[in-house]
Amino acid sequence: MTDASPVVPHTKHSGSTVTLVKASRMSLLVAAIIVLFDQMSKAWALRDLADGRIIDVIWTMQFNLTYNRGMAFSRGTGIGPIIGVIGLVVVVLLLLSLRRADNALTRVATGLIIGGAVGNILDRLFRGSGWMRGAVIDFIDFQWWPVFNVADMAIMIGAATMMVAMIKYNSQINRTDVH
């Protein structure tokens, strides 16, 4: 039986060869799970918190529905379409960067960031009156920090994980380069 699959570039990982498709699969699965969980949690917030209801969770954490037409910390209100386009560009660049993601930690981090970005882009696309004019649904409120959502958490955790991966794998490269 012949393999009719296209030739795909390979990345090296710990001595084994992994195809780009297989390496990307982990990132795309993580991203899909984040988008699903994010959109389900926002649908819940819209359904159960839309009437102004606030749910106290623990300590200062509460669920409190807000609409963010700007970016982080509600800055840039009114430039949602620009933020949305920048988000789309970032997603495309991250997808292209998967070719160089040569370890699982980097692939998971990339998937978290892509999933979070797509979750918020979907809000901008479908929760407004025009292209990219929608508001991002935020509902996790500590009352001493800006209100956020699951997508925002994924982006932040992904960015922190990416930094850890860079430090970890760069230090391993530096140790192996020293003779």
C-alpha positions as CSV (number, residue, x, y, z in Angstrom):
1,M,0.0,0.0,0.0
2,T,1.4,3.4,-0.9
3,D,1.1,6.5,1.2
4,A,-0.7,9.2,-0.7
5,S,-0.2,11.9,1.9
6,P,1.7,15.0,0.9
7,V,5.3,15.5,1.8
8,V,5.5,17.6,4.9
9,P,8.5,19.3,6.5
10,H,9.8,17.7,9.6
11,T,10.9,19.1,13.0
12,K,13.4,17.4,15.3
13,H,12.4,16.7,18.8
14,S,14.5,14.8,21.3
15,G,16.1,12.6,18.6
16,S,12.8,11.6,16.9
17,T,11.3,13.0,13.8
18,V,7.8,14.5,14.0
19,T,5.9,15.7,11.0
20,L,4.6,19.3,11.0
21,V,1.0,17.9,10.8
22,K,1.5,15.8,13.9
23,A,3.3,18.6,15.8
24,S,0.5,21.1,14.8
25,R,-2.2,18.7,15.9
26,M,-1.5,19.2,19.6
27,S,-1.6,23.0,19.2
28,L,-4.8,22.9,17.2
29,L,-6.5,20.5,19.6
30,V,-5.6,22.8,22.6
31,A,-6.8,25.8,20.6
32,A,-10.1,24.1,19.8
33,I,-10.7,23.1,23.4
34,I,-10.1,26.7,24.6
35,V,-12.4,28.2,21.9
36,L,-15.1,25.7,22.9
37,F,-14.8,26.3,26.6
38,D,-14.5,30.1,26.1
39,Q,-17.6,30.3,23.9
40,M,-19.6,28.0,26.2
41,S,-18.7,30.0,29.3
42,K,-19.7,33.3,27.5
43,A,-23.0,31.8,26.4
44,W,-23.6,30.9,30.0
45,A,-22.7,34.4,31.2
46,L,-25.0,36.0,28.6
47,R,-27.8,33.7,29.7
48,D,-27.4,33.8,33.4
49,L,-25.9,37.2,34.1
50,A,-27.6,39.4,31.5
51,D,-30.2,40.8,33.9
52,G,-27.5,42.4,36.1
53,R,-27.2,39.3,38.3
54,I,-23.8,39.0,40.1
55,I,-22.7,35.7,41.5
56,D,-20.3,35.7,44.4
57,V,-17.8,32.8,43.9
58,I,-15.0,33.0,46.5
59,W,-13.2,35.8,48.3
60,T,-13.5,38.8,46.0
61,M,-14.1,36.7,42.9
62,Q,-17.5,37.1,41.3
63,F,-19.2,36.5,38.0
64,N,-20.3,39.9,36.7
65,L,-21.2,40.4,33.0
66,T,-19.4,43.2,31.1
67,Y,-18.8,44.1,27.5
68,N,-15.4,45.2,26.4
69,R,-15.2,47.0,23.0
70,G,-11.5,47.8,23.5
71,M,-8.5,45.7,24.4
72,A,-6.9,44.7,27.7
73,F,-7.9,46.7,30.7
74,S,-10.7,48.2,28.5
75,R,-8.2,50.6,26.8
76,G,-8.7,51.4,23.1
77,T,-12.5,51.5,23.3
78,G,-13.8,52.2,19.8
79,I,-10.9,50.7,17.9
80,G,-12.3,47.1,18.0
81,P,-12.0,46.5,14.3
82,I,-8.3,47.4,14.4
83,I,-7.8,45.1,17.5
84,G,-9.6,42.3,15.7
85,V,-7.5,42.6,12.6
86,I,-4.3,42.6,14.7
87,G,-5.7,39.5,16.5
88,L,-6.2,37.8,13.1
89,V,-2.7,38.6,12.0
90,V,-1.3,37.2,15.3
91,V,-3.3,34.0,14.9
92,V,-1.9,33.5,11.3
93,L,1.6,34.2,12.4
94,L,1.3,31.8,15.3
95,L,-0.1,29.1,13.0
96,L,2.9,29.6,10.7
97,S,5.3,29.5,13.6
98,L,4.1,26.0,14.4
99,R,6.7,24.8,11.9
100,R,9.4,25.8,14.4
101,A,7.6,24.6,17.5
102,D,10.1,21.8,18.3
103,N,8.8,20.8,21.8
104,A,5.5,20.0,23.4
105,L,5.6,23.0,25.8
106,T,5.9,25.5,23.0
107,R,3.1,23.7,21.1
108,V,0.7,23.8,24.0
109,A,1.6,27.4,24.7
110,T,0.9,28.3,21.1
111,G,-2.4,26.5,21.2
112,L,-3.5,28.4,24.3
113,I,-2.7,31.7,22.7
114,I,-4.3,30.8,19.4
115,G,-7.4,29.5,21.2
116,G,-7.7,32.6,23.4
117,A,-7.3,35.0,20.4
118,V,-9.8,33.1,18.3
119,G,-12.3,33.1,21.2
120,N,-12.1,36.9,21.5
121,I,-12.1,37.4,17.7
122,L,-15.3,35.4,17.5
123,D,-16.9,37.9,19.9
124,R,-15.8,40.8,17.8
125,L,-17.1,39.2,14.7
126,F,-20.5,37.9,15.9
127,R,-21.5,40.0,18.9
128,G,-21.9,43.4,17.2
129,S,-23.6,45.3,14.5
130,G,-20.8,45.3,11.9
131,W,-17.6,43.6,10.9
132,M,-15.4,43.4,14.0
133,R,-17.6,45.8,15.8
134,G,-18.7,43.4,18.5
135,A,-17.8,43.5,22.2
136,V,-15.8,40.8,23.9
137,I,-17.8,39.2,26.7
138,D,-16.0,39.4,30.1
139,F,-17.4,38.1,33.3
140,I,-14.7,36.9,35.7
141,D,-14.4,39.8,38.2
142,F,-12.0,39.9,41.1
143,Q,-13.1,43.5,41.8
144,W,-9.5,44.7,42.1
145,W,-8.4,43.5,38.6
146,P,-10.0,44.1,35.2
147,V,-12.8,41.8,34.3
148,F,-11.7,39.0,32.0
149,N,-12.8,35.7,30.4
150,V,-11.5,32.2,29.6
151,A,-9.9,33.4,26.4
152,D,-8.0,36.1,28.3
153,M,-6.8,33.4,30.8
154,A,-5.6,31.2,27.9
155,I,-3.7,34.0,26.3
156,M,-1.9,34.9,29.5
157,I,-1.2,31.3,30.6
158,G,0.0,30.6,27.0
159,A,2.3,33.6,27.0
160,A,3.8,32.7,30.4
161,T,4.2,29.1,29.2
162,M,5.9,30.3,26.0
163,M,8.4,32.3,28.1
164,V,9.1,29.3,30.3
165,A,9.7,27.2,27.2
166,M,12.0,29.8,25.7
167,I,14.1,29.9,28.9
168,K,14.1,26.2,29.4
169,Y,15.0,25.2,25.8
170,N,17.4,28.1,25.2
171,S,19.3,27.2,28.3
172,Q,19.4,23.6,27.1
173,I,20.7,24.7,23.7
174,N,23.3,26.9,25.4
175,R,24.5,24.0,27.5
176,T,24.9,21.7,24.5
177,D,26.7,24.4,22.5
178,V,29.4,24.9,25.1
179,H,32.2,22.4,24.6
